[in-house]
Amino acid sequence: MKLDQLAEVCWQLYENGTPSATNQTLEQDDFQILVYMESAYQLKLKFYQSRKDNDGEKTDFIAGLLSTKQYDLTDANYQGKRSAEYKEEVMRLPKNMDLANVYLVADDCNGTVNGELTQVQPAEENFYINDPNLKSSMFYVQKGNKINTYNVPPCIKKIEVERIYSGKDLDIPLDMAYEVAVNLFNVTLKARGFAPTVDNSADPNRSNIRYQLEKQEKKTV
């Protein structure tokens, strides 16, 4: 289910007073922002649960959320750093685990150029930069809204970034959409009728949310 569809369902439930939220004055655009925020929160919960279940740092659950975009690289500075800046909203995970892959986009390169860059964590790049034996190692680090690459050949003009881009077109699983909606009404809006308990299939509010989400999902099939 796409995020704009989920926001629409939540807005309609709120607007119709089912479930009802007290002392709230919200517009439809507010629900879009709230859904984006709740989705990012649920994604982090899934990440922590994955580690708790002894899956280590696996992030298989984000596979269906990934998409790619290309970005231009700046010229290299004296340290061999070239940067790409992005302006899109993204969903972040701890340790930049939401950033799955960064590929080199070759323009007119002679010889073999490795097509994928290795990610290092912020501040770790200093180790590679200052080690003479690693001067030719290609890697990248994410800082803010920039992806800094190192030692990438001049013939590489762009990088292709595979990650989770937020926004209305992000397609999330139905079960995650349900958790987002329930958490939105239960925790954020404190809607009447939503007791902060374990999911109860007999709860009419939660059953209504599930029904509305499934109905919206069928419209796109």
C-alpha distance (Angstrom), angle and dihedral (degrees) to the residues before:
residue distance angle dihedral
M1 . . .
K2 3.79 . .
L3 3.77 118.1 .
D4 3.79 94.5 -118.4
Q5 3.83 89.3 54.6
L6 3.80 90.5 50.1
A7 3.81 90.6 48.6
E8 3.81 89.4 50.9
V9 3.81 92.6 52.1
C10 3.81 92.4 48.4
W11 3.79 91.2 47.1
Q12 3.80 92.8 50.9
L13 3.80 91.7 49.1
Y14 3.78 90.2 50.1
E15 3.81 94.2 43.5
N16 3.80 91.9 50.2
G17 3.77 91.4 49.5
T18 3.79 93.9 -117.0
P19 2.93 104.1 143.2
S20 3.79 96.3 16.3
A21 3.78 122.0 -141.7
T22 3.77 121.0 -158.6
N23 3.78 127.7 -135.4
Q24 3.79 93.0 4.0
T25 3.77 127.6 135.5
L26 3.79 105.5 -175.9
E27 3.78 133.9 157.5
Q28 3.79 128.0 -149.9
D29 3.81 91.8 -101.1
D30 3.80 88.7 56.2
F31 3.78 89.7 59.6
Q32 3.77 91.5 53.9
I33 3.81 90.4 55.5
L34 3.81 91.9 44.2
V35 3.80 91.8 51.1
Y36 3.81 91.4 50.5
M37 3.79 90.7 50.7
E38 3.79 94.5 46.2
S39 3.81 91.0 47.7
A40 3.79 91.0 54.4
Y41 3.80 89.4 48.9
Q42 3.81 93.0 50.4
L43 3.78 89.8 49.3
K44 3.80 90.6 55.9
L45 3.80 90.2 48.8
K46 3.80 89.8 53.9
F47 3.80 89.4 50.1
Y48 3.80 93.2 52.4
Q49 3.81 91.6 43.9
S50 3.80 89.8 52.6
R51 3.79 90.4 55.5
K52 3.80 91.6 44.2
D53 3.81 89.2 54.5
N54 3.81 89.0 58.5
D55 3.78 93.6 -105.1
G56 3.78 88.6 129.8
E57 3.77 110.8 -147.1
K58 3.80 94.9 -27.7
T59 3.76 113.8 144.6
D60 3.78 100.2 -174.1
F61 3.80 89.7 136.0
I62 3.81 91.3 70.2
A63 3.83 94.3 57.2
G64 3.80 93.8 98.4
L65 3.81 92.0 48.6
L66 3.80 97.6 55.7
S67 3.79 125.5 108.5
T68 3.80 134.1 162.1
K69 3.78 136.9 -122.9
Q70 3.79 132.2 177.2
Y71 3.80 125.8 -128.6
D72 3.79 134.2 -171.6
L73 3.80 118.6 -114.2
T74 3.79 123.4 -134.7
D75 3.81 122.6 -130.1
A76 3.79 116.5 -81.4
N77 3.80 121.8 -94.4
Y78 3.81 125.2 -146.1
Q79 3.83 90.5 -77.3
G80 3.79 93.8 52.4
K81 3.78 92.4 -106.7
R82 3.80 119.7 151.3
S83 3.77 121.1 178.8
A84 3.79 137.3 -150.4
E85 3.79 119.3 -164.2
Y86 3.79 124.5 -154.6
K87 3.80 128.6 -167.0
E88 3.81 100.2 -170.9
E89 3.78 122.1 109.8
V90 3.79 110.3 -108.5
M91 3.77 135.4 -171.0
R92 3.76 110.4 -119.1
L93 3.77 130.8 -151.5
P94 3.82 127.8 -168.7
K95 3.80 115.3 -79.9
N96 3.82 89.3 17.0
M97 3.80 89.4 -78.1
D98 3.81 89.7 149.3
L99 3.81 88.3 71.1
A100 3.79 99.5 81.1
N101 3.82 104.8 176.5
V102 3.78 141.9 -7.5
Y103 3.81 115.7 -157.0
L104 3.78 129.9 -166.2
V105 3.79 115.6 -121.3
A106 3.79 106.2 -150.1
D107 3.80 120.0 -146.9
D108 3.79 107.8 -179.6
C109 3.78 106.8 -22.0
N110 3.80 124.3 165.7
G111 3.78 115.9 -142.9
T112 3.77 127.4 1.1
V113 3.78 120.4 -29.7
N114 3.77 120.1 -173.0
G115 3.79 107.8 -116.9
E116 3.81 98.5 -148.7
L117 3.79 133.9 54.5
T118 3.80 127.0 -142.5
Q119 3.78 117.8 -125.0
V120 3.79 122.3 -131.6
Q121 3.78 126.6 -175.0
P122 3.83 122.4 -106.8
A123 3.82 112.1 -74.7
E124 3.82 91.8 16.6
E125 3.80 88.9 92.5
N126 3.82 88.6 73.5
F127 3.81 89.5 68.2
Y128 3.81 92.5 54.9
I129 3.80 94.8 40.7
N130 3.80 94.1 52.9
D131 3.81 97.4 43.1
P132 3.85 109.3 90.3
N133 3.80 90.7 -155.3
L134 3.80 91.5 59.7
K135 3.78 99.3 46.7
S136 3.78 92.0 113.3
S137 3.81 96.5 45.1
M138 3.80 112.4 117.2
F139 3.78 117.2 -141.9
Y140 3.79 142.5 137.0
V141 3.79 139.9 -138.9
Q142 3.80 129.1 -161.9
K143 3.79 118.3 -133.3
G144 3.78 121.1 170.4
N145 3.80 108.4 -47.2
K146 3.80 93.6 -21.4
I147 3.77 133.5 89.1
N148 3.79 108.9 -153.2
T149 3.78 115.3 -157.0
Y150 3.80 125.1 -166.5
N151 3.80 132.3 -150.2
V152 3.79 93.9 -0.8
P153 3.85 110.8 156.5
P154 3.83 117.8 -106.5
C155 3.82 90.3 -117.8
I156 3.80 88.4 69.1
K157 3.79 105.7 86.7
K158 3.80 100.3 169.2
I159 3.77 143.0 25.2
E160 3.79 127.1 -145.8
V161 3.79 113.1 -138.7
E162 3.79 122.4 -156.3
R163 3.79 112.4 -162.3
I164 3.82 145.5 113.2
Y165 3.77 110.0 -66.3
S166 3.79 113.6 -165.2
G167 3.78 123.5 -141.7
K168 3.76 141.8 93.5
D169 3.81 94.5 -57.6
L170 3.81 95.7 56.1
D171 3.80 106.1 118.3
I172 3.82 112.3 -146.3
P173 3.83 128.1 -176.9
L174 3.80 117.0 -93.0
D175 3.81 92.8 -117.1
M176 3.78 90.7 54.9
A177 3.82 90.2 47.2
Y178 3.80 88.3 54.4
E179 3.81 92.4 50.9
V180 3.80 90.4 48.4
A181 3.81 92.1 51.4
V182 3.81 94.8 45.7
N183 3.79 92.6 47.2
L184 3.80 90.9 47.1
F185 3.81 93.9 55.7
N186 3.80 96.7 33.2
V187 3.81 104.2 43.8
T188 3.79 108.0 14.7
L189 3.80 102.5 37.1
K190 3.82 96.6 23.5
A191 3.79 89.9 -143.1
R192 3.77 116.9 -165.0
G193 3.77 114.2 -99.6
F194 3.80 95.5 31.3
A195 3.77 107.4 110.3
P196 3.82 112.9 -166.4
T197 3.80 93.1 -116.5
V198 3.77 138.2 119.4
D199 3.79 112.8 -68.2
N200 3.79 111.1 -73.5
S201 3.80 116.9 -162.8
A202 3.82 89.6 -158.2
D203 3.81 92.9 58.3
P204 3.85 104.2 111.5
N205 3.81 92.6 -149.2
R206 3.78 93.5 53.4
S207 3.79 92.1 41.5
N208 3.79 89.0 53.6
I209 3.79 91.6 51.1
R210 3.79 91.0 49.2
Y211 3.80 90.9 49.1
Q212 3.81 93.9 48.6
L213 3.82 92.2 47.9
E214 3.80 92.7 49.6
K215 3.80 90.8 47.7
Q216 3.81 91.3 50.9
E217 3.81 91.1 46.9
K218 3.82 91.4 54.3
K219 3.81 90.3 54.7
T220 3.80 89.8 66.0
V221 3.80 95.8 49.6
